[in-house]
């Protein structure tokens, strides 16, 4: 489901977007139980995270060994982008699942920087129905992970009277971003275009009263 058209809250890419015939039953149950136990030890309320991780994993596809033709490989080497040794090492990493593991790592990084519905409601002093309604109206950002609404933590600012990051609504209504994880990453990275006492993250920029238009412009640049 595209984030901008979600009727309630946003969805991350999941098994429903192309898992095909692959099913959870095909994985080794003992390994999955061990992974679940490990995640539970790290995150007390872990069902959403375990389910979301499984959905993302099932949506991934291995890269074919012959994804590039010999001619394409030769072209890369001649261009100077890779040496023959570097290309061979990269192909080996890809064959071992490096791309899929990177996607899972990215998901876990951002998923673990979200709050539950109860936590978000506690900060904003809202009841759950109002929080979901505000997410639907793009006054808050909520993403569905493992069947549960989760709220990326960057959108909250405890220094603000409203407890939400100044300019949040404008950013969400601008729609100038390609996915909640991309937007979360952007908000945490220092930007050379946002200068205070040195480069600032968009979150810090907005929290300190910087113009939201500058952040929207950055998000639009990232989109392309």
VEXDREN-2710 file (C-alpha; in Angstrom, 1 decimal):
% VEXDREN-2710
k/r/px/py/pz
1/UNK/0.0/0.0/0.0
2/UNK/1.4/3.4/-0.9
3/UNK/1.9/5.6/2.1
4/UNK/0.2/8.6/0.8
5/UNK/-3.1/6.8/0.1
6/UNK/-3.3/4.8/3.3
7/UNK/-6.8/5.3/4.9
8/UNK/-5.6/4.8/8.5
9/UNK/-1.9/4.6/8.8
10/UNK/1.1/3.7/6.6
11/UNK/2.2/0.2/5.7
12/UNK/5.8/-1.0/5.2
13/UNK/6.6/-3.3/2.3
14/UNK/5.5/-6.8/3.4
15/UNK/4.8/-10.3/2.2
16/UNK/1.5/-9.2/0.7
17/UNK/3.5/-7.2/-1.9
18/UNK/5.0/-10.2/-3.5
19/UNK/5.8/-13.2/-1.3
20/UNK/4.4/-15.5/-4.0
21/UNK/4.5/-19.1/-3.0
22/UNK/7.1/-18.6/-0.2
23/UNK/5.6/-19.2/3.2
24/UNK/6.7/-19.0/6.8
25/UNK/6.3/-22.8/7.1
26/UNK/9.2/-23.3/4.6
27/UNK/11.7/-21.8/7.1
28/UNK/13.3/-23.8/9.8
29/UNK/11.0/-23.5/12.9
30/UNK/13.7/-23.9/15.4
31/UNK/15.7/-21.0/13.9
32/UNK/12.7/-18.8/13.8
33/UNK/11.9/-19.6/17.5
34/UNK/15.5/-18.7/18.4
35/UNK/15.2/-15.4/16.5
36/UNK/11.9/-14.7/18.2
37/UNK/13.4/-15.4/21.6
38/UNK/16.3/-13.1/21.0
39/UNK/14.1/-10.3/19.8
40/UNK/11.8/-10.7/22.8
41/UNK/14.8/-10.4/25.1
42/UNK/15.7/-7.1/23.5
43/UNK/12.2/-5.7/23.0
44/UNK/9.6/-6.5/25.7
45/UNK/6.6/-6.0/23.3
46/UNK/8.2/-7.8/20.4
47/UNK/5.3/-9.5/18.5
48/UNK/4.9/-6.6/16.1
49/UNK/8.6/-6.5/15.4
50/UNK/8.9/-10.3/14.9
51/UNK/5.9/-10.3/12.6
52/UNK/7.1/-7.3/10.7
53/UNK/10.6/-8.7/10.2
54/UNK/9.1/-12.0/8.9
55/UNK/6.9/-10.1/6.5
56/UNK/9.8/-8.1/5.1
57/UNK/12.0/-11.2/4.8
58/UNK/9.3/-13.0/2.9
59/UNK/8.9/-10.1/0.5
60/UNK/12.6/-10.2/-0.5
61/UNK/13.9/-12.1/-3.5
62/UNK/17.4/-13.6/-4.1
63/UNK/19.4/-12.0/-6.9
64/UNK/20.1/-14.3/-9.8
65/UNK/23.7/-15.4/-10.2
66/UNK/23.5/-14.4/-13.9
67/UNK/21.9/-11.0/-13.2
68/UNK/24.6/-9.3/-15.2
69/UNK/25.9/-10.5/-18.6
70/UNK/29.6/-10.9/-19.2
71/UNK/29.4/-7.8/-21.5
72/UNK/27.9/-5.8/-18.6
73/UNK/30.6/-6.9/-16.2
74/UNK/33.3/-6.0/-18.8
75/UNK/31.7/-2.6/-19.2
76/UNK/31.8/-2.0/-15.4
77/UNK/35.5/-2.9/-15.3
78/UNK/36.4/-0.8/-18.3
79/UNK/34.6/2.2/-16.8
80/UNK/36.7/2.1/-13.7
81/UNK/33.7/1.6/-11.4
82/UNK/35.2/-1.8/-10.3
83/UNK/38.4/-3.6/-10.7
84/UNK/38.0/-7.3/-11.7
85/UNK/38.8/-8.3/-8.1
86/UNK/36.3/-5.9/-6.6
87/UNK/33.6/-7.0/-8.9
88/UNK/34.2/-10.6/-8.1
89/UNK/34.0/-9.8/-4.3
90/UNK/30.8/-7.9/-4.8
91/UNK/29.2/-10.7/-6.7
92/UNK/30.2/-13.1/-4.0
93/UNK/28.6/-10.8/-1.3
94/UNK/25.4/-10.5/-3.4
95/UNK/25.3/-14.3/-3.8
96/UNK/25.6/-14.7/0.0
97/UNK/22.5/-12.5/0.5
98/UNK/24.2/-9.1/1.3
99/UNK/21.4/-7.1/-0.3
100/UNK/18.7/-8.9/1.5
101/UNK/20.5/-8.7/4.8
102/UNK/21.0/-4.9/4.3
103/UNK/17.3/-4.5/3.7
104/UNK/16.5/-6.4/6.9
105/UNK/19.1/-4.3/8.8
106/UNK/17.6/-1.1/7.5
107/UNK/14.1/-2.2/8.5
108/UNK/15.2/-3.2/12.1
109/UNK/17.1/0.1/12.5
110/UNK/14.0/2.2/11.7
111/UNK/11.4/-0.1/13.3
112/UNK/13.3/0.0/16.6
113/UNK/13.1/3.8/16.5
114/UNK/9.3/3.8/16.6
115/UNK/6.8/4.1/19.5
116/UNK/3.6/2.2/20.2
117/UNK/0.2/3.7/20.0
118/UNK/0.0/3.8/23.8
119/UNK/3.4/5.6/24.0
120/UNK/2.5/8.1/21.4
121/UNK/-0.9/8.8/23.1
122/UNK/0.9/9.3/26.4
123/UNK/3.2/11.9/25.0
124/UNK/0.5/13.8/23.1
125/UNK/-2.2/13.3/25.6
126/UNK/-4.6/11.8/23.0
127/UNK/-6.8/8.8/23.1
128/UNK/-6.0/6.1/20.5
129/UNK/-8.9/6.9/18.2
130/UNK/-7.8/10.5/18.0
131/UNK/-4.2/9.5/17.3
132/UNK/-5.2/7.2/14.5
133/UNK/-7.5/9.9/13.1
134/UNK/-4.7/12.4/13.1
135/UNK/-2.4/10.0/11.3
136/UNK/-5.1/9.5/8.7
137/UNK/-5.3/13.3/8.3
138/UNK/-1.5/13.5/8.0
139/UNK/-1.1/15.4/11.3
140/UNK/1.0/12.5/12.6
141/UNK/3.0/9.8/10.9
142/UNK/2.0/6.2/11.7
143/UNK/3.3/3.1/10.0
144/UNK/1.8/-0.4/10.2
145/UNK/4.4/-2.9/11.3
146/UNK/3.4/-6.5/12.0
147/UNK/-0.2/-5.4/12.2
148/UNK/0.4/-2.7/14.8
149/UNK/0.4/1.1/14.4
150/UNK/3.9/2.4/15.2
151/UNK/4.9/6.1/15.4
152/UNK/8.4/7.1/14.2
153/UNK/10.0/8.8/17.2
154/UNK/11.6/11.7/15.3
155/UNK/8.2/13.4/14.9
156/UNK/8.0/14.1/18.7
157/UNK/9.7/17.1/20.3
158/UNK/9.4/17.3/24.1
159/UNK/10.6/20.9/24.0
160/UNK/7.6/21.9/21.9
161/UNK/4.3/22.9/23.6
162/UNK/2.4/20.4/21.3
163/UNK/5.1/17.7/22.0
164/UNK/5.4/17.2/18.2
165/UNK/8.1/18.5/15.9
166/UNK/7.4/22.0/14.6
167/UNK/6.5/21.8/10.9
168/UNK/5.5/18.1/11.1
169/UNK/2.1/18.6/9.5
170/UNK/3.5/20.7/6.6
171/UNK/6.1/17.9/5.9
172/UNK/3.5/15.2/5.9
173/UNK/1.1/17.2/3.7
174/UNK/3.9/18.1/1.3
175/UNK/4.3/14.4/0.4
176/UNK/7.8/15.2/-0.6
177/UNK/9.3/11.8/0.5
178/UNK/9.5/8.3/-0.7
179/UNK/8.7/6.0/2.2
180/UNK/8.7/6.4/6.0
181/UNK/12.1/4.8/6.4
182/UNK/13.6/7.2/3.9
183/UNK/12.0/10.2/5.7
184/UNK/13.2/8.9/9.1
185/UNK/16.7/8.6/7.8
186/UNK/16.7/12.1/6.3
187/UNK/15.5/13.6/9.6
188/UNK/18.5/12.1/11.5
189/UNK/21.4/13.1/9.1
190/UNK/23.3/16.4/9.3
191/UNK/22.7/18.4/6.2
192/UNK/25.1/20.9/4.7
193/UNK/22.2/23.1/3.7
194/UNK/21.0/23.5/7.3
195/UNK/23.6/25.5/9.1
196/UNK/23.4/26.6/12.7
197/UNK/26.6/26.2/14.6
198/UNK/27.6/23.8/11.9
199/UNK/25.5/21.4/9.8
200/UNK/22.3/20.4/11.6
201/UNK/19.9/17.5/11.2
202/UNK/16.4/18.4/9.9
203/UNK/15.0/17.4/13.3
204/UNK/17.4/19.8/15.2
205/UNK/16.8/22.5/12.6
206/UNK/13.0/22.4/13.1
207/UNK/13.2/22.0/16.8
208/UNK/15.3/25.2/16.9
209/UNK/12.8/27.1/14.9
210/UNK/14.3/26.8/11.4
211/UNK/12.0/27.2/8.4
212/UNK/10.2/24.0/7.5
213/UNK/10.4/24.9/3.8
214/UNK/14.1/24.2/3.9
215/UNK/13.4/20.7/5.1
216/UNK/10.7/20.1/2.5
217/UNK/13.1/21.2/-0.2
218/UNK/15.7/18.6/1.1
219/UNK/13.0/15.9/1.1
220/UNK/12.1/16.7/-2.5
221/UNK/15.8/16.5/-3.5
222/UNK/16.0/13.1/-1.8
223/UNK/12.9/11.9/-3.8
224/UNK/14.8/12.3/-7.0
END
